[in-house]
Amino acid sequence: MAQFKNMIYGFEEFGFIVRDLLLGIKTIKYNWDETLTEMYLIGSKALPLVLLGGLFAGVILAIETGHQLKLFGATSLISRTVSLGMVRELGPVVTGLLLAARTGAKNSSEIGAMKLSDQIDALTAFGFNPVHKLVLPRTVAALIMFLPLTLIADITGILGGMLIAKQTFQIEIAWFWDTAINALKMKDLFVGFAKPFFFAFFISTISCYFGLKTKGGTTGLGKNTINAVVYSSIVILILDFIFTKIVWEVL
């Protein structure tokens, strides 16, 4: 019963943070320097991780599906499988999970350390809203940077699939790209490009929420950092299921 009450209180506190975030969106112009810094830390610094994640996702997808399709003499469908798989599912989800670990841990640990050292109380004493000063720049930066990072993962994944298709299954590069591009429909692009915005919003807000509620010294900081990554990853998987269900049932 106590755990259920704590969960309800947690949802309530998270809702208050989201409310303050949306109400204070106009204050982003006063914190634009912090936003640019976060864009660099969230986006540019994460580029190697996203490149590797997208590349190996595409390579593995091409290998696994290629050998199965080869049994039916349908290796020409590898390009279609890789293209749809990367744009609709693996690109956004792999990028989201990688950034949930990296960005989620970063936000939670930074804000949690500020909480433990009473810096957030000092901000409040000076008349600043911690949500506007700390959470909003990180959320806006994530909303701006997650889509380009996802596109990079998509492209590198398809390039990796192309290399496997050429070297292992002797598929012509021109045929691969023609089939891969023609396989993508508007709903596929819509889903693939909409997911990063939702992932970015919830990764940032969830990780900042756990940072703001940190207490109990370094042990509490470590626990909340882990919780930020775990809950962000779970929300990503739930959102991915919702998007997939909507695509097949509605669009």
C-alpha positions in Angstrom: 0.0 0.0 0.0 2.8 2.4 0.9 4.5 1.7 -2.5 1.3 2.4 -4.3 1.0 5.8 -2.5 4.6 6.6 -3.3 3.9 5.8 -6.9 0.8 8.1 -6.9 2.8 10.9 -5.3 5.6 10.4 -7.8 3.2 10.8 -10.7 1.8 13.9 -9.1 5.2 15.4 -8.6 6.2 14.6 -12.2 2.9 16.2 -13.4 3.8 19.4 -11.6 7.2 19.5 -13.2 5.7 19.0 -16.7 3.1 21.7 -15.9 5.8 24.2 -14.9 7.8 23.2 -17.9 5.0 24.0 -20.3 3.9 27.1 -18.5 7.5 28.4 -18.6 8.3 27.7 -22.2 8.6 31.4 -23.0 11.5 31.8 -20.5 13.7 29.7 -22.8 15.0 32.9 -24.4 16.6 33.8 -21.0 18.4 30.5 -20.8 19.4 30.1 -24.5 23.1 29.9 -23.7 22.5 26.9 -21.4 20.3 25.4 -24.1 23.1 25.6 -26.7 25.5 24.1 -24.2 23.1 21.2 -23.6 22.6 20.8 -27.4 26.3 20.3 -27.7 26.6 17.9 -24.8 23.4 15.9 -25.8 23.9 16.0 -29.6 27.5 16.4 -30.7 29.1 14.5 -27.9 26.7 11.6 -28.5 27.4 11.3 -32.2 30.0 8.5 -32.1 27.7 6.4 -29.9 24.7 6.9 -32.3 26.8 6.2 -35.3 28.0 2.9 -33.9 24.6 2.0 -32.6 22.9 2.6 -36.0 25.6 1.0 -38.0 25.6 -2.3 -36.1 21.8 -2.4 -35.9 21.6 -2.2 -39.7 24.4 -4.7 -40.2 22.8 -7.2 -37.8 19.3 -6.7 -39.3 20.7 -7.3 -42.8 22.6 -10.5 -41.8 19.7 -12.0 -39.9 17.0 -11.3 -42.4 19.3 -12.0 -45.4 20.0 -15.5 -44.4 16.3 -16.2 -43.7 15.2 -14.6 -47.0 17.9 -16.6 -48.9 16.1 -19.8 -48.0 13.2 -18.6 -50.1 15.2 -17.0 -52.8 14.0 -13.6 -51.8 17.3 -11.8 -50.9 16.2 -8.9 -53.1 13.9 -7.9 -50.2 16.8 -7.3 -47.8 16.9 -3.6 -48.8 13.2 -3.2 -48.1 13.5 -4.9 -44.7 16.5 -2.9 -43.7 15.0 0.4 -44.8 11.6 -0.1 -43.1 13.2 -1.7 -40.0 15.7 1.2 -39.5 13.3 4.1 -40.2 10.3 2.8 -38.3 11.8 0.8 -35.4 15.5 0.2 -34.9 16.7 3.7 -35.7 14.4 5.6 -33.2 14.4 2.9 -30.6 18.1 2.1 -30.5 18.9 5.9 -30.5 16.3 6.4 -27.8 17.7 3.7 -25.6 21.3 4.8 -26.1 20.4 8.4 -25.2 18.2 7.3 -22.3 21.3 5.8 -20.8 23.7 8.7 -21.7 21.4 11.7 -21.4 19.3 10.3 -18.7 22.2 9.5 -16.5 23.8 12.9 -17.2 20.7 14.9 -16.3 19.9 13.0 -13.2 23.4 13.0 -11.8 24.0 16.7 -12.6 20.8 17.9 -11.1 21.0 15.4 -8.3 24.4 16.7 -7.3 23.1 20.3 -7.3 20.2 19.1 -5.1 22.5 17.5 -2.6 24.8 20.6 -2.5 21.8 22.9 -1.9 22.4 24.7 -5.2 18.7 24.3 -6.2 17.6 25.7 -2.9 19.9 28.7 -3.6 18.3 29.2 -7.0 14.8 29.2 -5.4 16.0 31.7 -2.8 17.2 34.0 -5.5 13.8 33.9 -7.2 14.6 31.4 -10.0 12.3 28.5 -10.8 14.5 25.3 -10.9 12.3 23.8 -13.6 12.7 26.8 -15.9 16.4 27.1 -15.2 17.5 23.5 -15.3 14.8 21.3 -16.8 13.6 23.5 -19.6 17.0 24.0 -21.4 17.7 20.3 -21.2 14.3 19.4 -22.6 14.4 21.9 -25.4 18.0 20.8 -26.3 16.8 17.1 -26.4 13.8 18.0 -28.6 16.1 19.8 -31.1 18.9 17.2 -31.2 17.2 13.8 -31.0 15.7 13.9 -34.5 19.0 14.6 -36.3 20.7 11.9 -34.2 17.9 9.5 -35.2 18.3 10.4 -38.9 22.0 9.7 -38.6 21.3 6.3 -37.0 18.8 5.5 -39.8 21.3 6.5 -42.6 24.2 4.6 -41.1 22.1 1.6 -40.4 20.9 1.5 -44.0 24.5 2.0 -45.2 25.6 -0.9 -43.1 22.8 -3.0 -44.5 23.8 -2.0 -48.0 27.4 -3.2 -47.4 26.2 -6.6 -46.1 23.8 -6.9 -49.0 26.5 -6.2 -51.5 29.3 -8.3 -50.0 27.4 -11.2 -48.6 24.3 -11.5 -50.8 25.6 -10.0 -54.1 22.9 -7.4 -54.4 23.6 -4.4 -56.6 23.9 -1.1 -54.8 21.6 0.7 -57.3 18.9 -1.9 -56.8 19.3 -1.8 -53.1 18.8 2.0 -52.9 16.0 2.0 -55.4 14.1 -0.6 -53.4 14.9 0.9 -50.0 13.7 4.3 -51.0 10.5 3.1 -52.8 9.6 0.9 -49.8 9.2 3.9 -47.5 5.7 5.4 -47.4 4.5 8.6 -45.7 3.2 6.8 -42.6 6.6 5.2 -42.2 8.4 8.5 -42.3 5.8 10.0 -39.9 6.3 7.3 -37.3 10.0 7.3 -37.6 10.3 11.1 -37.3 7.6 11.5 -34.6 9.1 9.0 -32.1 12.3 11.0 -31.4 10.3 14.0 -30.2 8.3 12.0 -27.7 11.4 10.0 -26.6 13.3 13.3 -26.1 10.6 14.8 -24.0 10.1 11.9 -21.7 13.8 11.1 -21.3 14.6 14.7 -20.3 11.7 15.2 -18.0 12.0 11.8 -16.3 15.7 12.1 -15.7 15.4 15.7 -14.5 12.5 14.6 -12.2 14.7 12.0 -10.5 17.5 14.5 -10.2 15.3 17.0 -8.5 14.0 14.4 -6.0 17.5 13.2 -5.1 18.2 12.8 -1.4 20.3 10.5 0.9 23.8 11.5 -0.2 25.8 9.7 -2.9 23.8 6.4 -2.4 20.6 8.3 -3.2 22.2 9.9 -6.2 23.4 6.6 -7.6 19.9 5.0 -7.0 18.1 7.9 -8.7 20.5 7.9 -11.7 19.8 4.2 -12.2 16.0 4.8 -11.9 16.2 7.6 -14.4 17.8 5.3 -17.0 15.5 2.4 -16.2 12.2 4.3 -16.3 13.2 6.3 -19.4 14.0 3.0 -21.2 10.7 1.5 -20.1 8.7 4.5 -21.3 10.5 4.4 -24.7 9.5 0.7 -25.2 5.9 1.6 -24.2 5.7 4.5 -26.5 7.2 2.4 -29.3 4.4 -0.1 -28.8 1.8 2.6 -28.8 3.1 4.1 -32.1 3.3 0.7 -33.7 -0.3 -0.1 -32.7 -1.6 3.2 -34.0 0.2 2.7 -37.3 -1.3 -0.7 -38.0 -4.8 0.0 -36.5 -5.4 3.6 -37.6 -3.1 4.9 -40.4 
